[in-house]
Amino acid sequence: MQLDAENTAIVVDSTADFPDAPARFPNWRMVPLYVNVGDTSYRDYVELGPQAFYELLPKTTSLPTTSQPTPGDFLAAFEELAQYERVYALTLSAKLSGTWQSARTAAEAAGGDRVRVVDTEVASAAIAMLGLALQRRLERGTTDEEVGSLVDRFRRKNRIIFTVDTLEYLARGGRIGRAAAFAGNLLHVKPILNIQDGEVVPVKRVRGNAKAYQEFKQSFEAETPDDDEALRVGIAHAAAPDRLEALTQLVERSRPKATIDIATTLGAVVGTHAGPGTVGFFWFVDRD
């Protein structure tokens, strides 16, 4: 089947931190996860935006919790896209959430093989970057086979590096993975983390934000091609706009031909697990 932007839709969940996607692309939809604050449940981005969430967080007596979309939530999105012959649903890593399983259940309920559900094995802006890579191919024409190759290469080649102010949020939310080795008293110590095979893993510990920035800079410059227009970058932050600006300037200085696909604020669901002060840096060389 020949795929294009007229016959193929893309569905992401809200952990892609790309709430503007449906406004930018008529063939995109976002399915929100839920964040539960006290006795109130909010749909991520729809009923609780990032700014309101980070203002609310210090006032809560206990850490918010999150829950995945229901299969019915995904099925509603798939049915809304009934005019499209193919739907690709790109979800948060299945090792971090049951969101992938909800999407799979909905795809089965939709019947046939119209809906293809992809476990991206990543989180946040990295999901959006895969979606944008798919969208570029749809706009020139592509096939399911080429999409499958893109997904496989993305899983192998995408790079994620992020730091959090404290591991408390990841630990309390149960998303700490192998980074548990860094848990404990980390006063003034910044854990550098990434996601491998869908799981949060530790890279190293550094002292202070300046050293964390230097680690980001060193990794980015060592692992990306110089003077390559195929380099795609994403940046995400949780109530840390100064760090977003610093990484934006780093990209502009170090890799001026790179394209920043997305610069975004972590929504309430990802922010619940990462915590304020988190900053993530994502890159992928995509010669489409």
Backbone as a ProteinNet text record, in pm:
[ID]
protein_1_A
[PRIMARY]
MQLDAENTAIVVDSTADFPDAPARFPNWRMVPLYVNVGDTSYRDYVELGPQAFYELLPKTTSLPTTSQPTPGDFLAAFEELAQYERVYALTLSAKLSGTWQSARTAAEAAGGDRVRVVDTEVASAAIAMLGLALQRRLERGTTDEEVGSLVDRFRRKNRIIFTVDTLEYLARGGRIGRAAAFAGNLLHVKPILNIQDGEVVPVKRVRGNAKAYQEFKQSFEAETPDDDEALRVGIAHAAAPDRLEALTQLVERSRPKATIDIATTLGAVVGTHAGPGTVGFFWFVDRD
[TERTIARY]
83.6	0	87.2	55.9	126.9	65.4	148.8	101.8	136	43.9	71.5	-7.8	6.8	-57.3	-207.5	-257.5	-401.1	-470.3	-395.9	-458.8	-404.4	-307.6	-243.9	-241.5	-283.1	-287.6	-184.1	-149.5	-55.2	-123.1	-118.7	-171.4	-55.5	-40.3	57.5	-16.6	43.7	-14.5	46.2	-9.6	30	170.3	233	370.7	468.4	421.5	507	535.2	459.7	478.3	472.8	375.2	356.4	208.2	154.5	10.1	-37.6	53.5	14.7	5.5	39.5	45.3	-84.1	-203.2	-325.1	-354.4	-310.8	-331.1	-236.4	-118.6	-20.2	-46.3	-95.1	-112.2	-253.3	-335.1	-472.9	-482.1	-376.9	-379.9	-322.7	-301.6	-250.4	-360.8	-352.9	-435.2	-348.4	-387.9	-319.5	-418.7	-379.8	-462.1	-399.8	-471.6	-410.9	-406.6	-297.4	-293.7	-361.7	-367.5	-433.9	-333.7	-349.1	-272.3	-372.8	-347.8	-441	-380.4	-445.1	-399.6	-505.5	-471.2	-571.6	-685.4	-806.7	-923.8	-966.3	-886.2	-923.5	-834.5	-896.5	-823.5	-833.3	-718.9	-713.4	-657.9	-709.2	-650.3	-530	-417.6	-291.7	-305.5	-263.8	-268.9	-410.4	-510.2	-646.5	-710.8	-699.6	-759.6	-657.2	-530	-423.6	-298.3	-265.2	-146.9	-22	95.3	220.9	233.8	203.4	221.7	136.1	8.9	-79.3	-31.9	19.6	66.5	184.7	284.3	403.4	373.5	269.9	225.8	152.1	80.9	3.2	89.8	196.9	277	326.9	382.9	431.4	320	195.4	83	18.6	60.7	-0.6	62.4	-17.9	33.4	97.4	64.7	127.3	153.1	251.6	289.5	173.9	141	36.8	71	-28.5	-8.7	-59	-25.6	-67.5	-130.8	-209.9	-267.3	-277.3	-272.1	-271.9	-409.7	-415.5	-546.7	-615.2	-744.9	-818.3	-817.4	-840.4	-857.9	-966.5	-1071.3	-1178.3	-1130.6	-1033.9	-978.4	-909.4	-830.4	-763	-863.1	-960.5	-1057.9	-1134.5	-1166.3	-1234.9	-1149.8	-1018.4	-929	-922.7	-913.6	-906.9	-1035.8	-1150.2	-1277.1	-1292.5	-1236.5	-1240.4	-1162.2	-1066.4	-981.7	-1029.6	-1158.5	-1215	-1186.2	-1163.2	-1139.8	-1000.4	-913.6	-777.1	-768.6	-700.8	-689.7	-589	-491.4	-389.3	-370.4	-350.8	-323	-201	-102.5	12.6	-1.4	-7.5	-15.7	121.5	183.4	317.7	304.3	345.7	323.5	452.2	436.7	540.3	592.3	718	778.5	688.3	669.4	586.2	646	775.4	837.9	811.4	760.4	734	585.4	499.6	356.2	276.8	151.8	60.7	-8.5	35.4	-27.7	-23.9	90.4	102.8	-2.3	-22.3	-119.6	-261.3	-293.7	-425.5	-445.7	-342.7	-352.6	-367.3	-295.5	-305.6	-446.5	-502.4	-638	-737.5	-720.3	-809.5	-793.4	-669.9	-645.7	-713.6	-708.3	-774.9	-926.1	-978.7	-1122.7	-1165.8	-1074.8	-1105.8	-1116.4	-1053.1	-1061.6	-963.7	-927.8	-837.5	-697.8	-621.1	-483.4	-465.5	-575.8	-570.4	-482.8	-489.7	-414.7	-289.1	-174.3	-45.4	3.1	25.3	68	217.5	290.5	436	477.7	549.5	615.9	744.1	747	863.5	987.4	967.7	1075.4	1140.7	1072.6	1126.5	1015.8	1042	944.1	963	863.8	867.1	896.1	978.2	998.5	1052	1115.3	1165	1049.5	934.7	816.5	774.2	769.1	731.3	827.9	956.9	1055.8	1035.8	1001	970.6	846.5	744.2	624.7	653.5	738.5	773.4	852.9	939.2	1012.3	914.9	814.7	711.8	631.9	597.1	519.6	595.7	726	804.3	796.4	796.1	786.2	646.4	545.9	409.4	392.6	456.1	438.5	505.3	599.1	658.7	613	539.4	493.5	583.6	525.9	605.5	526.1	580	515.2	525.5	446.2	456.2	596.1	655.7	789.9	892.5	882	975.9	952	826.4	796.4	856.4	843.6	902.4	1052.5	1118.7	1263.5	1298.9	1218.2	1239.7	1230.1	1126	1106.8	1223.9	1266.9	1380	1506.2	1533.6	1654	1644.3	1526.4	1507.6	1535.5	1481.9	1504.2	1652.1	1727.3	1870.2	1956.3	1916.7	2007	1970	1846	1812.1	1891.7	1914.8	1994.4	1914.9	1911.8	1843.8	1940.8	1950.7	2026.1	1946.5	1927.8	1851.9	1903.5	1869.4	1907.1	1787.5	1782	1674.5	1736.4	1659.3	1709.3	1717	1627.8	1625.5	1566.2	1614.5	1557.8	1429.9	1388.4	1271.5	1147.8	1126.3	1003.9	1005.4	1119.3	1128.6	1112.2	1173.7	1166.5	1024.7	960.2	825.7	723.5	750.8	659.6	689.2	795	827.1	889.7	944.1	1001.7	1152.9	1215.2	1357.5	1446.6	1398.4	1476.2	1612.7	1713.2	1849.4	1912.5	1849.9	1901.6	1887.4	1822.8	1813.1	1951.2	2051.8	2188.7	2236.3	2171.1	2209.2	2127.9	2032.5	1943.8	2021.2	1961.6	2027	2046.1	2138.8	2163.8	2249.2	2187.1	2257.3	2262.4	2293.6	2299	2395.1	2341.7	2417.2	2472	2434.6	2481.5	2371	2407.3	2310.4	2329.3	2229.2	2239.3	2214.6	2303.5	2285.3	2227.8	2115.7	2041.4	2011.4	1979.9	1921.6	1820.2	1763.4	1667.1	1722.6	1742.3	1791.2	1693.5	1655.6	1559.7	1434.6	1393.8	1270.4	1279.1	1400.7	1416.9	1512.8	1484.1	1572.8	1699.2	1815	1942.5	2037.8	2130.1	2223.6	2340.6	2391.4	2511.5	2627	2608.4	2710.3	2650.1	2725.8	2687	2785.4	2732.4	2817.9	2769.5	2850.6	2815.8	2774.1	2645.2	2594.9	2546.9	2468.2	2409.7	2514.5	2620.2	2722.8	2790.9	2820.9	2884.4	2785.8	2658.1	2557.9	2552.1	2555	2554.2	2677.1	2793.1	2915.2	2905.7	2840.9	2821.7	2731.1	2624.2	2536.1	2614.8	2692.9	2770.1	2869.8	2942.5	3043.1	2979	2870.8	2803.3	2748.5	2685.1	2624.3	2729.5	2839.2	2940.8	3017.9	3034	3107.5	3025.6	2894	2810	2728.4	2744.7	2668.7	2763.6	2718.6	2804.4	2809.8	2927	2943.3	2894	2826.1	2786.6	2693.1	2592.8	2500.9	2356.8	2292.4	2155.4	2055.1	2097.9	2007	1989.9	2068.7	2062	1935.8	1856.4	1732.4	1746.6	1696.1	1714.7	1581.4	1564.6	1451.3	1501	1432.3	1468.1	1339.7	1343.3	1226.2	1271	1188.2	1224.7	1101.1	1125.1	1018	1042.9	975.4	988.4	1134.4	1208.7	1349.9	1381.6	1316.4	1335.1	1477.8	1554.1	1692.4	1775.6	1744.4	1818.4	1776.7	1650.6	1605.5	1681	1692.9	1762.6	1910.1	1973.2	2114.8	2137.6	2049.4	2065.8	2033	1937.7	1907.8	2029.9	2095.3	2215.4	2329.1	2338.6	2441.6	2424.5	2301.9	2276.3	2311.6	2270.5	2294.5	2443.5	2521.2	2665.4	2740	2708	2786.5	2746.2	2616.5	2566.5	2466.4	2516.6	2426.8	2336.3	2371	2286.8	2180.1	2184.9	2084.8	1949.5	1844.2	1708.3	1655.3	1609.6	1543	1397.3	1362.5	1226.9	1124.4	1162.6	1066.4	1141.1	1091.8	1139.5	1014.1	1004	875.2	891.3	780	773.6	712.6	772.7	717.3	579.2	483.2	348	335	213.2	189	224.3	198.8	226	375.7	450.5	595.5	655.6	602.9	653.2	631.7	523.8	500.4	612.7	665.2	767.9	910.1	929	1063.3	1090.2	988.5	1002.9	1051	1021.6	1067.5	1219.7	1267.5	1412.2	1469.1	1390	1436.4	1460	1562.9	1584.3	1629.9	1569.7	1603.6	1652.8	1746.6	1810.8	1801	1748.6	1721.5	1777.8	1837.3	1880.7	1876.3	1866.7	1850.4	1890.4	1977.1	2015.5	1917.2	1841.5	1734.7	1751.6	1809.7	1823.5	1704.5	1597.4	1473.9	1467.2
-120.2	0	125.5	218.2	345.7	439.5	494.2	578.8	724.6	812.6	955.7	1026.1	1156.8	1232.8	1243.4	1202.3	1205.2	1076.5	965.1	837.3	772.6	838.3	779.9	881.3	836.2	922.5	876.9	968.5	941.7	976.2	883	906	895.6	995	989.3	1001.5	951	977.8	1107	1157.4	1290.7	1296.5	1181.9	1186	1224.4	1236.9	1289.9	1438.6	1500.8	1643	1729.2	1697.3	1767.7	1801	1884.4	1910.1	1985.8	2054.4	2132	2047.4	1919.7	1835.4	1836.3	1815.9	1813.5	1945.6	2055.7	2186.1	2204.8	2146.3	2158.3	2061.5	1942.8	1838	1780.5	1796.7	1745.7	1595	1521.1	1374.9	1324.3	1412.3	1371.9	1385	1298.6	1310.9	1279.8	1335.5	1307.9	1245.6	1134.6	1069	1097.4	1167	1205.1	1091.7	1087.5	1008.5	1089.8	1035.7	1102.3	1129.7	1245.3	1277	1298.4	1233.3	1233.9	1313.7	1424.3	1512.4	1508.1	1445.9	1427.1	1342.3	1392.1	1317.9	1357.8	1440.6	1491.2	1430.9	1383.9	1328.2	1425.2	1454.1	1547.4	1476.1	1514.6	1467.4	1556.4	1491.2	1559.5	1654.7	1778.7	1886.7	1936.2	1849	1888.6	1964	1909.4	1970.6	2026.2	1991.7	2043.9	2062.6	2189.6	2221.1	2226.6	2232.2	2232.1	2344.8	2468	2580.3	2563.5	2528.9	2510	2394.5	2289.5	2173.3	2211.2	2279.9	2312.9	2417.5	2495.6	2585.9	2509.8	2405.6	2326.2	2231.9	2181.2	2075.1	2108.7	2228.8	2256.6	2263.9	2280.3	2294.6	2161.3	2054.4	1924.1	1860	1788.8	1722.6	1588.4	1530.7	1405.2	1411.5	1335	1336.2	1287.9	1360.6	1312	1174.6	1105.4	978	990.7	893.8	897.7	764.3	766.5	642.7	650.7	535.7	525.8	554.5	587.2	599.4	462.4	463.1	337.9	294.8	167.4	126.8	208.2	244.3	325.8	462.5	520.3	649.4	638.9	532.9	513.8	480.8	396	357	478.5	572.5	694.2	772.3	778.7	848.4	776.6	643.2	567	585.3	588.1	604.9	746.1	844	982.2	995.8	904.5	907	806.7	781.2	675.9	698.2	823.7	850.6	808.4	773.4	732.7	580.6	533.4	389.9	322.9	399.1	344.6	442.4	389.2	469.5	411.2	495.2	455.6	520.3	437.8	486.3	468.1	577.7	577.5	602.8	505	516.7	521.4	571.2	567.5	425	412.6	280.9	190.3	69.1	-27.5	-66.5	-44.1	-74.2	34.7	149.3	260	278.9	217.1	243.1	133.3	119	28.2	91.8	210.3	282.4	201.3	138.7	57	-53.7	-118.8	-227.4	-176	-59.4	-0.8	25.4	78	105.3	-24.1	-128.7	-258.5	-315.2	-306.5	-356.9	-281.2	-150.4	-69.8	-103.7	-126.8	-161.4	-293.2	-389.9	-518.2	-499.1	-411.3	-385.1	-315.6	-236.1	-167.6	-264.9	-381.8	-485.5	-465.2	-577.7	-571.8	-528.8	-485	-439.6	-293.1	-218	-75.2	2.2	-32.4	40.3	-37.3	26.7	-31.9	39.5	-34.5	24	1.9	108.3	105.1	139.4	48.9	80.1	153.7	283.8	363.4	332.7	276.6	247.3	374	488.7	615.4	691.8	817.8	902.6	1046.7	1128.2	1272.9	1309.2	1411.4	1466.6	1364.9	1258.5	1155.7	1090.3	1072	1017.2	1112.2	1241.5	1341.2	1340.9	1323.2	1323.6	1205.8	1087.9	975	1005.5	1063.7	1100.3	1198.9	1296.5	1395.9	1332.5	1236	1164	1085.9	1024.8	954.1	1052.6	1166.3	1265.8	1313.1	1334.1	1377.1	1274	1148	1042.4	1037.3	1059	1061.4	1174.4	1285.8	1401.8	1382.8	1289.4	1257.6	1123.6	1046.7	914.3	806.3	704.1	599.7	469.3	367.6	237.3	186.8	84.5	23.9	-32.3	-86.2	-144.2	-37.3	78	186.5	239.2	246.8	290.4	192	62.2	-37.5	-21.3	7.8	30	154.8	259.9	383.5	355.5	284.2	255.9	175.7	73.5	-8.7	75.3	160.1	242.8	344.9	402.5	499.7	435.2	317	249.1	224.9	196.5	166.9	291.5	396.8	509.4	637.5	649.4	773.8	785.3	906.3	930.4	1018.1	978.9	1053.7	1071.3	1192.8	1217	1318.9	1291.8	1386.7	1386.4	1491.7	1502.4	1550.5	1509.7	1548.9	1615.4	1701.8	1765.9	1666.8	1569.2	1466.1	1339.3	1224.4	1096.7	1061.7	1148.1	1118.8	1090.8	1171.8	1156.4	1025.7	994.1	868	748.8	758.8	647.8	627.1	736.7	725.1	683.5	717.9	678.4	541.4	476.5	342.4	335.5	446.9	449.2	460.1	425.6	454.2	353.9	231.2	131.7	109.4	89.2	64.1	187.9	304.4	425.5	421.2	317.4	302.1	297.5	261.6	258.2	395.7	500.4	636.5	691.1	615.4	665.7	686	764.2	793.1	941.7	979.1	1119.8	1178.8	1257.7	1313.8	1466.1	1516.5	1660.5	1724.8	1816.1	1890	1800	1674.1	1583.7	1565.2	1579.8	1566.1	1430.6	1344.9	1219.6	1241.8	1190.5	1194	1058.4	1060.3	938.3	930.4	810.4	798.3	685	657.3	548.6	449.6	325.5	219.6	103.3	54.8	-55.7	-26.8	99.6	138.3	157.8	154.1	161.7	274.8	343.6	448.8	385.5	429.3	373.7	488.4	464.1	568.7	581.1	702.2	726.2	763.3	870.4	910.6	1012.5	1048.4	1155.3	1269.7	1390.4	1509	1603.1	1701.1	1793	1928.1	1958.9	2090.5	2098.7	2202.6	2221.5	2251	2322.1	2355.8	2229.8	2136.9	2011.8	1927.2	1933.2	1859.5	1913.7	2045.5	2107	2062.8	2061.3	2019.7	1874.7	1789.9	1650.9	1641.8	1721.8	1726	1771.1	1877.3	1933.5	1831.8	1766.8	1670.1	1553.1	1499.9	1387.2	1426.7	1542.4	1588.1	1608.1	1674.6	1702.9	1578	1484.1	1361.7	1264.3	1269.2	1165.8	1212.6	1337.4	1387.6	1432.4	1419.6	1462.4	1613.7	1663.9	1806.8	1841.9	1955.5	2007.1	1911.1	1858	1760.4	1808.9	1836.4	1886.2	1778.7	1653.1	1543.8	1529.8	1604.5	1594.8	1664	1589.8	1640.3	1639.3	1744	1762.1	1792	1744	1780.3	1821.1	1914.8	1960.8	1970.9	1923.3	1931.7	1969.8	2046.9	2088.6	2090.6	2082.6	2090.8	2212.6	2322.8	2447.2	2490.9	2474.4	2513.3	2580.6	2693.6	2756.8	2802.3	2832	2872.6	2758.6	2636.3	2520.9	2491	2513.7	2501.9	2599.7	2722.4	2824.5	2788.9	2737.4	2701.3	2590.5	2490.6	2381.9	2427.2	2517.4	2572.6	2644.8	2724.7	2795.8	2698.7	2590.7	2490	2431.2	2395.7	2340	2441.5	2565.7	2668.8	2696	2685.3	2709.4	2587.2	2470.4	2350.8	2282.9	2282.2	2213.3	2305	2413.4	2514.2	2463.4	2352.1	2298.9	2201.9	2171	2082	2152.1	2072.9	2125.3	2087.7	2186.3	2158.2	2128.4	2000.4	1958.3	2006.9	2002.9	2036	2086	2193.9	2246.3	2264.8	2190.9	2179.9	2173.3	2191.3	2175.5	2040.1	1968.2	1839.9	1860.8	1782.2	1792	1733.2	1735.5	1694.1	1547.5	1460.3	1317.2	1290.8	1336.3	1316.2	1395.1	1515.4	1596.6	1531.8	1455.2	1384.7	1287.3	1222.7	1120.5	1175.5	1287.6	1343.8	1452.8	1535	1641	1771.4	1883.7	2015.1	2018.8	2094.7	2106.4	2006.9	1910.4	1811.9	1878.4	1834.8	1878.4	1757.8	1742.7	1631.1	1679.7	1606	1640.5	1515.6	1531	1417.6	1447.4	1346.8	1369.1	1240.7	1260	1149.4	1199.3	1125.4	1159.4	1090.4	1168.6	1113.9	1159.4	1074.1	1103.1	1042	1121.2	1069.1	1090.3
0	0	0	-89.1	-93.2	11.2	96.4	206	179.6	216.8	209.5	319.4	325.9	433.7	416.4	301.3	278	320.7	320	354.5	481.6	546.6	664.7	779.1	895.8	1014.7	1117.6	1205.3	1314.2	1446	1539.3	1673.5	1771.5	1857.1	1965.6	2097.6	2203.7	2334.6	2389.2	2497.3	2544	2599.6	2627.7	2675.9	2565.9	2441.8	2335.3	2357.8	2447.9	2479.9	2353.8	2269.2	2141.8	2126.9	2216.4	2214.4	2091.5	2022.5	1905.3	1778.5	1788.2	1668.2	1586.6	1648.7	1566.5	1497.2	1556.2	1492	1373.7	1383	1275.3	1161	1197.3	1097	1106.2	1003.6	1008.5	1029.9	996.2	1007.3	1140.8	1238	1369.6	1474.8	1575.5	1694.7	1817.8	1931.9	2058.7	2156	2217	2318.4	2454.9	2543	2671.2	2772.7	2848.8	2970.6	3079.5	3199.8	3311.2	3422.7	3485.5	3605.6	3718.1	3828.8	3940.9	4056.2	4088.9	4196.5	4306	4418.3	4522.5	4469	4481.4	4434.5	4292.8	4226.7	4095.2	3987.8	3880.8	3767.1	3649.5	3588.6	3475.8	3352.9	3236.7	3112.3	3078.8	3060.3	3033.9	2915.6	2935	2836.8	2808.7	2812.1	2778.1	2893.7	3014.8	3133.4	3231.2	3210.7	3297.2	3213.1	3188.4	3109.5	3195.2	3131.2	3206.4	3307.3	3268.3	3360.1	3485	3464.9	3579.6	3666.7	3602.8	3680.1	3768.1	3712.7	3791.9	3899.5	3878.9	3985	4094.1	4055.3	4150.4	4232.1	4171.7	4233.3	4374.7	4400.5	4536.3	4640.7	4595.3	4687.6	4723.4	4656.1	4682.2	4805.5	4881.5	5001.3	4970.9	4855.7	4813.8	4665	4619.4	4478.6	4392.1	4284.7	4194.2	4138.1	4090.6	4023.3	3880	3798.8	3659.2	3621.6	3515.5	3464	3313	3250.8	3105	3047.1	2919.8	2854.8	2853.6	2847.6	2834.1	2687.2	2660.7	2520.9	2451.2	2527	2469	2425	2497.8	2459	2322.5	2307	2178.6	2068	2100.1	1998.4	1946.9	2036	1994	1894.7	1919	1826.4	1692.6	1697.1	1572.4	1491.1	1559.4	1489.8	1434.2	1505.1	1455.5	1325.4	1305.8	1186.7	1081.9	1079.6	994.3	845.9	804.5	662.6	618	713.3	679.2	668.2	563.4	540.1	633.3	679.7	769.4	884.5	1004.7	1122.7	1192.3	1219.3	1300.6	1438.6	1542	1680.1	1744.5	1782.1	1841.4	1991	2071.2	2215.1	2295.2	2414.7	2517.9	2535.9	2573.6	2596.6	2680	2632.5	2704.2	2838.7	2858.8	2987.6	3090.8	3044.5	3135.2	3163.7	3082.6	3095	3025.3	3065	2997.6	2878	2837.5	2727.2	2598.3	2569.4	2448.3	2447	2561.3	2566.6	2543.5	2598.4	2573.7	2424.7	2359.9	2216.6	2137.7	2178.2	2110.3	2123.1	2242.2	2264.5	2176.5	2167.7	2084.1	1937	1893.4	1753	1717.5	1809.5	1787.2	1780.2	1866	1864.7	1735.7	1678.9	1554.4	1437.3	1450.8	1349	1235.2	1169.9	1056.3	1095.7	995.6	1022.8	988.2	989.1	955.1	1051.7	1180.8	1283.1	1318.3	1307.7	1344.8	1471	1578.7	1705.6	1722.3	1750.6	1761.6	1903.7	1967	2093.3	2056.9	2079.2	2038.2	2121.5	2241.5	2336.7	2389.8	2373.2	2423	2493.4	2523.5	2592	2546.4	2577.7	2557.3	2411.4	2392	2258.2	2159	2207.6	2115.2	2039.6	2105.9	2037	1925.9	1957.2	1857.4	1740.3	1767.2	1660.2	1565.6	1620	1532.9	1449.2	1511.4	1438.1	1326.1	1351.6	1249.5	1135.3	1169.6	1064.7	976.5	1038.1	962	875.9	933.3	858.8	735	746.3	629.7	517.8	554.9	453.6	392.4	475.2	421.7	320.5	346.6	259	122.9	112.6	-18.3	-72.1	10.3	-29.2	27.8	88.7	152.2	152.6	218.9	228.9	371.5	404.9	537.6	560.7	455.6	469.4	504.6	440.7	471.8	612.6	652.8	788.8	888.9	861.8	950.9	962.9	851.6	854	933.9	917.8	994.6	1144.6	1184.7	1327.3	1381.9	1307.2	1352.9	1367.8	1269.9	1275.9	1387.6	1405.5	1513	1649.1	1670.7	1798.4	1824.3	1718.2	1734	1742.2	1672.5	1652.3	1727.4	1776.7	1844.5	1974.5	2016.3	2137.2	2232.7	2357.7	2463.1	2578.4	2627.4	2750	2830.8	2958.8	3040	3182.6	3251.6	3391.5	3471.9	3596	3686.7	3808.5	3873	3994.3	4109.1	4109	4211.9	4153.5	4201.1	4157.4	4232.5	4324.6	4408.5	4323.8	4220.7	4141.4	4062.5	4000.3	3927.2	4021	4138.2	4233	4286.5	4325.8	4382.6	4277.7	4152.3	4045.3	3988.9	4037.9	3992.6	3855.3	3803.8	3669.2	3671.7	3780.9	3795.5	3723.1	3700.5	3628	3690	3603.9	3653	3714.7	3697.4	3759.6	3911.3	3964.2	4109.4	4173.5	4095.3	4147.4	4190.9	4139.6	4174.6	4291.1	4339.5	4444.5	4573.8	4663.2	4790.4	4806.3	4887.7	4915.1	4803.4	4716.1	4601.6	4611.1	4727.4	4747.2	4647	4567	4465.9	4354.6	4351.9	4248.2	4145.7	4017.8	3909.3	3841.4	3847	3773	3624.1	3540.2	3395.3	3354.9	3283.6	3254	3104.8	3058.8	2925.6	2926.8	2811.3	2798.6	2697.5	2741.3	2654.3	2659.7	2542.4	2534.2	2616.4	2616.5	2682.9	2831.9	2888	3033.2	3070	3181	3230	3286.2	3236.5	3281.4	3317.2	3411.3	3452.1	3355.8	3342	3262.7	3355.1	3430.5	3527.5	3622.7	3724.6	3816.5	3805.2	3803	3800	3909.1	3939.8	4047.5	3990.8	4003	3965.3	3821	3794.2	3661.9	3555.5	3591.3	3492.7	3441	3530.6	3488.4	3406.9	3442	3364.9	3222.1	3208.8	3075.2	2996.4	3060.3	2991.8	2945.2	3025.2	2985.5	2862.4	2861.7	2744.7	2621.4	2637.3	2526.7	2472.2	2563.4	2521.3	2446.2	2498.8	2434.3	2297.7	2291	2166.4	2058.5	2092.6	1992.3	1953.4	2046.9	2015.7	1932.4	1946.3	1886.1	1766.5	1725.6	1610.5	1500.6	1374.9	1263.4	1253.9	1219.9	1199	1059.6	1046.9	916.3	842.2	912.3	853.1	868.4	756.3	760.3	800.4	806.1	842.9	994	1070.5	1216.1	1268.2	1342.3	1401.6	1554	1618.1	1762.3	1828.5	1950.4	2033.5	2171.6	2234.4	2368.8	2450.2	2573.8	2661.6	2801.3	2870.2	3005.3	3094.2	3223.5	3323	3409.9	3379.1	3454.5	3465.7	3355	3352.3	3218.7	3187.6	3056.8	3030.9	3136.2	3116	3058.2	3098.7	3046.5	2902.6	2872	2733.9	2645.6	2690.4	2612.6	2595.3	2701.7	2693.8	2590.7	2587	2491	2349	2334.5	2203	2147.3	2230.7	2187.5	2157.1	2235	2208.6	2068.6	2033.3	1900.3	1792.7	1811.4	1710.3	1691.2	1799.9	1789.7	1737.4	1792.3	1762.2	1632.4	1602.6	1483.3	1411.9	1351	1294.4	1182.9	1118.6	1011.4	1063.5	1191.8	1249.9	1256.1	1257.5	1272	1410.1	1485.7	1612.3	1579.7	1580.3	1545.2	1646.5	1773.6	1878.7	2001.6	2059.4	2187.7	2272.5	2380.6	2448.2	2599.4	2667.4	2812.5	2844.4	2936.6	2977.8	3037.8	2991.7	3043.9	3182.2	3234.6	3372.4	3396.6	3299.5	3320.7	3328.2	3227.7	3232.3	3348.8	3374	3484.6	3620.1	3634.6	3760.4	3790.2	3687.2	3707.3	3701	3630.5	3618	3720.9	3748.4	3847.5	3787.9	3855.2	3808.8	3797.7	3700.2	3680.4	3581.9	3541.5	3444.4	3309.5	3239.4	3102.3	3021.3	2903.3	2816	2681.1	2624.5	2498.1	2410.2	2290.1	2201.8	2063.9	1997.9	1861.1	1779.5	1648.3	1555.3	1416.7	1349.8	1213	1119.7	1045.3	962.1	818.7	738.4	595.7	524	516.8	460.4	309.7
[MASK]
++++++++++++++++++++++++++++++++++++++++++++++++++++++++++++++++++++++++++++++++++++++++++++++++++++++++++++++++++++++++++++++++++++++++++++++++++++++++++++++++++++++++++++++++++++++++++++++++++++++++++++++++++++++++++++++++++++++++++++++++++++++++++++++++++++++++++++++++++++++++++++++++

